[in-house]
Amino acid sequence: MRSYTDSHLKKDEHVDLVLMDIMMPEMDGYETMRRIRAQAKFIKLPIIALTAKAMKKDYEDCIAAGASDYLPKPVDVSRLFSLLRVWLYR
């Protein structure tokens, strides 16, 4: 099973950052991030996980699955822009 993100990354390798929703149908964000990270060319691609789950364990699960950072929903737009500045200018 291929995820939406996986197929799009293969088509366009000029992606600078991924916003990954954890609660997706068919394949969740955790598995999608693991599959992205399994490809050497995407090992340093910034991935910001977005999830309605906001417990410490959820944060740890996102990072363990390959997220570079994490934002709980509802997304605070100013915090999102701050994270985009951090990850896009590394």
GINOR-V939790 format. One record per residue. N is the residue number from 1. RES is the residue in one letter. SS is DSSP state (H for helix, E for strand, L for the rest). OMEGA is omega in whole degrees, -180 to 180 (none if undefined). D_CENTER is the distance of its C-alpha to the mean C-alpha in Angstrom with 1 decimal. Layout:
BEGIN
N:RES:SS:OMEGA:D_CENTER ; N:RES:SS:OMEGA:D_CENTER
END
This chain:
BEGIN
1:M:L:179:18.3 ; 2:R:L:178:15.9 ; 3:S:L:176:12.8 ; 4:Y:H:-178:12.7 ; 5:T:H:-178:9.7 ; 6:D:H:-179:11.6 ; 7:S:H:179:14.8 ; 8:H:H:177:13.8 ; 9:L:H:178:12.5 ; 10:K:H:180:15.9 ; 11:K:H:-175:17.8 ; 12:D:L:-177:16.5 ; 13:E:L:-179:15.7 ; 14:H:L:177:15.8 ; 15:V:L:-178:12.3 ; 16:D:L:-176:11.7 ; 17:L:E:178:8.1 ; 18:V:E:168:5.2 ; 19:L:E:-172:4.9 ; 20:M:E:173:3.6 ; 21:D:E:-177:7.0 ; 22:I:L:-176:8.0 ; 23:M:L:179:11.6 ; 24:M:L:177:12.0 ; 25:P:L:178:15.4 ; 26:E:L:179:16.4 ; 27:M:L:-178:13.4 ; 28:D:L:-178:11.0 ; 29:G:H:179:7.2 ; 30:Y:H:-179:8.5 ; 31:E:H:179:10.6 ; 32:T:H:179:8.5 ; 33:M:H:178:6.3 ; 34:R:H:-180:9.9 ; 35:R:H:176:11.3 ; 36:I:H:-178:9.3 ; 37:R:H:179:10.2 ; 38:A:L:179:13.7 ; 39:Q:L:-175:14.4 ; 40:A:H:-177:16.0 ; 41:K:H:180:15.4 ; 42:F:H:-176:11.6 ; 43:I:L:-179:12.0 ; 44:K:L:179:11.7 ; 45:L:L:179:9.2 ; 46:P:E:176:7.2 ; 47:I:E:176:3.4 ; 48:I:E:-180:4.0 ; 49:A:E:177:4.1 ; 50:L:E:-178:7.2 ; 51:T:E:176:10.0 ; 52:A:L:178:13.8 ; 53:K:L:-173:14.3 ; 54:A:L:178:15.2 ; 55:M:L:-179:17.1 ; 56:K:H:180:17.0 ; 57:K:H:178:16.4 ; 58:D:H:176:13.3 ; 59:Y:H:-179:11.9 ; 60:E:H:178:13.3 ; 61:D:H:179:11.9 ; 62:C:H:-180:8.2 ; 63:I:H:179:9.3 ; 64:A:H:-179:11.5 ; 65:A:H:176:9.2 ; 66:G:L:178:7.5 ; 67:A:L:175:5.1 ; 68:S:L:-179:7.1 ; 69:D:E:-170:7.6 ; 70:Y:E:173:7.9 ; 71:L:E:175:9.8 ; 72:P:E:174:12.2 ; 73:K:L:-4:13.7 ; 74:P:L:-175:15.9 ; 75:V:L:173:13.9 ; 76:D:L:-173:16.3 ; 77:V:H:180:16.3 ; 78:S:H:177:18.0 ; 79:R:H:176:15.5 ; 80:L:H:179:12.6 ; 81:F:H:177:15.0 ; 82:S:H:178:15.7 ; 83:L:H:177:12.2 ; 84:L:H:178:12.0 ; 85:R:H:180:15.4 ; 86:V:H:-172:14.5 ; 87:W:H:-179:11.8 ; 88:L:H:-177:13.5 ; 89:Y:L:175:16.8 ; 90:R:L:none:16.4
END
